[in-house]
Amino acid sequence: MTLSFYWYPKCGTCRNAKKWLDENQIDYQAIHIVEEPPSASELLAWMETSDLPAKKFFNTSGKKYRELNLKEKINDLSPQEMAEILASDGMLIKRPLLTDGKQVTVGFKEDTYESVWK
């Protein structure tokens, strides 16, 4: 099955993840996270199926996150509200995001990729 790899090409972590996928010959479709952000319903489904807290899907070090003052607001948001905010701007989503529709990983840690995607 082809994985969906949401990434931002200028992001070093995304490039490292892409390199790992290529080196391990894992089939994926690269999707530019800013040009084609996932929908709120996709994000909500991934939040529900992953073991991650919904706020782990946010790029907390991003400029947009700070501009929207989400650090102060995030604990008061429902998962649906979080998904809608994330879907509104791909730069708010922690990247890379990799999914097969059932499992999802956010960010890149080689050991996580090894255990989930290999």
C-alpha positions as CSV (number, residue, x, y, z in Angstrom):
1,M,0.0,0.0,0.0
2,T,1.2,3.5,-0.8
3,L,1.7,5.8,2.1
4,S,0.6,9.4,2.1
5,F,3.7,11.6,3.0
6,Y,2.7,15.1,3.9
7,W,5.8,17.3,3.8
8,Y,7.2,20.7,3.3
9,P,10.2,20.5,0.9
10,K,12.1,23.4,2.6
11,C,11.9,21.5,6.0
12,G,15.1,19.7,6.9
13,T,13.3,17.1,9.0
14,C,11.0,16.4,6.1
15,R,13.9,15.9,3.8
16,N,15.5,13.5,6.3
17,A,12.3,11.5,6.5
18,K,12.0,11.4,2.7
19,K,15.6,10.2,2.5
20,W,14.8,7.4,5.0
21,L,11.7,6.4,3.0
22,D,13.8,6.3,-0.2
23,E,16.7,4.4,1.3
24,N,14.3,1.8,2.8
25,Q,12.4,1.5,-0.6
26,I,9.1,2.4,1.0
27,D,6.4,3.3,-1.5
28,Y,4.8,6.7,-0.8
29,Q,3.0,9.6,-2.4
30,A,4.6,13.0,-1.5
31,I,2.0,15.6,-0.8
32,H,3.0,19.3,-0.3
33,I,1.4,20.0,3.1
34,V,0.9,23.8,2.4
35,E,-0.5,23.4,-1.2
36,E,-2.7,20.4,-0.3
37,P,-3.3,20.2,3.5
38,P,-5.3,17.3,4.7
39,S,-9.0,18.0,5.4
40,A,-10.4,18.5,8.9
41,S,-12.2,15.1,8.7
42,E,-8.9,13.3,7.7
43,L,-7.0,15.0,10.6
44,L,-9.8,14.2,13.1
45,A,-9.8,10.5,12.0
46,W,-6.0,10.4,12.3
47,M,-6.2,12.0,15.8
48,E,-8.7,9.3,16.8
49,T,-6.8,6.3,15.4
50,S,-3.3,7.4,16.6
51,D,-2.1,7.1,20.2
52,L,-1.1,10.7,20.1
53,P,-2.8,13.6,21.9
54,A,-4.4,15.9,19.4
55,K,-2.1,18.8,20.2
56,K,0.9,16.7,19.0
57,F,-0.4,17.4,15.5
58,F,0.5,21.1,15.8
59,N,3.8,22.6,14.7
60,T,4.3,24.4,18.0
61,S,7.6,26.0,16.8
62,G,6.0,27.6,13.8
63,K,5.4,31.3,13.2
64,K,1.7,30.8,12.5
65,Y,1.2,28.9,15.8
66,R,2.7,31.8,17.7
67,E,0.8,34.5,15.6
68,L,-2.5,32.8,16.5
69,N,-1.5,32.5,20.1
70,L,-2.5,28.8,20.1
71,K,-0.3,28.0,23.1
72,E,-2.9,29.9,25.2
73,K,-5.9,28.5,23.4
74,I,-5.1,24.8,22.6
75,N,-6.2,23.3,25.9
76,D,-9.7,24.7,25.5
77,L,-10.3,23.4,22.0
78,S,-12.1,20.2,21.1
79,P,-10.5,17.7,18.7
80,Q,-12.9,18.9,16.0
81,E,-11.9,22.5,16.5
82,M,-8.2,21.5,16.4
83,A,-8.7,19.6,13.2
84,E,-10.5,22.6,11.6
85,I,-7.7,25.0,12.6
86,L,-5.0,22.6,11.3
87,A,-6.8,22.1,8.0
88,S,-7.0,25.8,7.5
89,D,-3.2,26.2,7.1
90,G,-0.7,23.4,6.4
91,M,2.1,25.3,8.2
92,L,0.2,24.7,11.5
93,I,0.6,20.9,11.1
94,K,3.6,19.2,12.6
95,R,5.5,17.6,9.7
96,P,6.2,15.4,8.2
97,L,2.9,13.5,8.6
98,L,2.9,9.9,7.3
99,T,-0.1,7.7,7.1
100,D,-1.5,4.5,5.5
101,G,-5.0,5.5,6.5
102,K,-4.9,3.3,9.7
103,Q,-1.6,4.3,11.3
104,V,-0.1,7.8,11.4
105,T,3.2,9.2,12.5
106,V,3.9,12.9,13.1
107,G,7.4,14.3,12.9
108,F,10.4,12.2,12.1
109,K,12.2,9.9,14.4
110,E,14.1,7.1,12.7
111,D,13.3,4.5,15.4
112,T,9.6,5.3,15.1
113,Y,9.7,5.0,11.3
114,E,11.7,1.7,11.7
115,S,9.0,0.2,14.0
116,V,5.9,1.5,12.3
117,W,6.7,1.6,8.5
118,K,9.3,-1.0,7.9
